[in-house]
């Protein structure tokens, strides 16, 4: 497995682009998270994603990932087997993942945040 899997911690932006350009898929066996920015980054780089089957990830990636159980090595191994052997499925996930990731942007997030603040201010004024 050492020949096929690279475990990394912190990498800078240039190294991250290099890793995304040479990877087969992104594996994220996580137990909890607030949002999955690495999954969106990978999807924007055209990578298929193998990610924990937890509600926040389902909300972010929708149905364009291989969902895994982070407590079950068999589940993770099966997803890796699929990534290594089913190129058609992985290409489909990568293409649909890219399309889904395009829905997310910092600009859209900022706009939504401003709109939420404006609504809160308007509602607060109308209650006075």
C-alpha positions as CSV (number, residue, x, y, z in Angstrom):
1,X,0.0,0.0,0.0
2,X,3.0,2.3,0.6
3,X,3.5,2.4,-3.2
4,X,-0.1,3.6,-3.8
5,X,-1.1,5.8,-0.9
6,X,0.6,9.1,0.3
7,X,-0.4,10.4,3.7
8,X,0.3,14.2,4.0
9,X,-0.2,16.8,6.6
10,X,0.4,20.5,5.7
11,X,1.4,21.4,2.2
12,X,1.7,24.8,0.5
13,X,-0.5,25.9,-2.4
14,X,2.0,25.1,-5.1
15,X,2.6,21.6,-3.7
16,X,-1.1,21.1,-3.4
17,X,-1.7,21.9,-7.1
18,X,1.1,19.4,-7.9
19,X,-0.5,16.7,-5.7
20,X,-3.9,17.3,-7.2
21,X,-2.5,17.1,-10.8
22,X,-0.9,13.7,-10.1
23,X,-3.4,12.0,-7.8
24,X,-6.0,9.4,-8.7
25,X,-8.5,10.6,-6.1
26,X,-8.8,12.4,-2.8
27,X,-9.5,10.2,0.2
28,X,-11.0,11.9,3.3
29,X,-11.8,9.4,6.0
30,X,-12.9,12.0,8.6
31,X,-15.1,11.6,11.7
32,X,-16.3,15.2,11.9
33,X,-15.9,18.4,10.1
34,X,-17.7,21.7,9.7
35,X,-17.2,21.9,5.9
36,X,-15.0,20.1,3.4
37,X,-12.9,22.7,1.6
38,X,-10.3,20.0,0.6
39,X,-13.1,18.0,-1.1
40,X,-14.2,21.1,-3.1
41,X,-10.6,21.9,-4.0
42,X,-10.1,18.4,-5.3
43,X,-13.3,18.4,-7.2
44,X,-12.3,21.8,-8.8
45,X,-9.0,20.1,-9.8
46,X,-10.9,17.4,-11.5
47,X,-10.3,14.7,-8.9
48,X,-12.9,12.2,-7.8
49,X,-13.5,12.2,-4.0
50,X,-13.8,9.3,-1.5
51,X,-15.2,10.9,1.6
52,X,-16.8,9.9,4.9
53,X,-20.5,9.3,4.9
54,X,-21.4,12.1,7.4
55,X,-24.2,14.6,6.9
56,X,-22.0,17.7,6.3
57,X,-20.1,15.9,3.5
58,X,-23.4,14.7,1.9
59,X,-24.6,18.3,2.0
60,X,-21.3,19.6,0.3
61,X,-20.6,16.9,-2.3
62,X,-24.1,15.6,-2.9
63,X,-24.1,12.4,-4.9
64,X,-20.8,12.9,-6.7
65,X,-18.4,11.0,-4.4
66,X,-17.7,7.5,-3.1
67,X,-18.9,7.5,0.4
68,X,-16.9,5.6,3.0
69,X,-17.2,4.6,6.6
70,X,-14.1,5.9,8.4
71,X,-14.5,3.2,11.0
72,X,-14.4,0.4,8.5
73,X,-11.1,-0.3,6.7
74,X,-13.0,-2.6,4.3
75,X,-15.1,0.3,3.2
76,X,-12.0,2.5,2.6
77,X,-10.3,-0.4,0.8
78,X,-13.3,-1.0,-1.4
79,X,-13.4,2.7,-2.4
80,X,-9.7,2.5,-3.2
81,X,-10.2,-0.6,-5.3
82,X,-12.9,1.2,-7.3
83,X,-10.7,4.2,-7.7
84,X,-7.9,1.9,-9.1
85,X,-10.0,-0.3,-11.3
86,X,-13.2,1.6,-12.5
87,X,-11.8,4.5,-14.5
88,X,-15.2,5.1,-16.2
89,X,-17.0,5.5,-12.8
90,X,-14.2,7.7,-11.5
91,X,-14.2,9.9,-14.5
92,X,-17.9,10.3,-14.2
93,X,-17.6,11.3,-10.5
94,X,-14.8,13.7,-11.4
95,X,-16.8,15.4,-14.1
96,X,-19.9,15.7,-12.0
97,X,-17.8,16.7,-9.0
98,X,-16.3,19.6,-11.0
99,X,-19.8,20.8,-12.0
100,X,-21.0,20.6,-8.4
101,X,-17.9,22.4,-7.0
102,X,-18.5,25.3,-9.4
103,X,-21.6,26.1,-7.4
104,X,-19.4,27.2,-4.5
105,X,-17.3,30.3,-4.5
106,X,-16.0,32.9,-2.0
107,X,-17.9,35.6,-3.9
108,X,-21.2,33.7,-3.6
109,X,-20.5,33.0,0.1
110,X,-19.7,36.6,0.8
111,X,-22.9,37.7,-1.1
112,X,-25.0,35.3,0.9
113,X,-23.5,36.4,4.2
114,X,-24.1,40.1,3.4
115,X,-27.7,39.3,2.4
116,X,-28.2,37.4,5.7
117,X,-26.9,40.4,7.6
118,X,-29.1,42.8,5.7
119,X,-32.2,40.7,6.4
120,X,-31.3,40.4,10.1
121,X,-30.9,44.2,10.3
122,X,-34.1,44.8,8.4
123,X,-36.0,42.4,10.6
124,X,-34.4,43.9,13.7
125,X,-35.5,47.4,12.8
126,X,-39.1,46.3,12.0
127,X,-39.4,44.8,15.5
128,X,-38.7,48.1,17.2
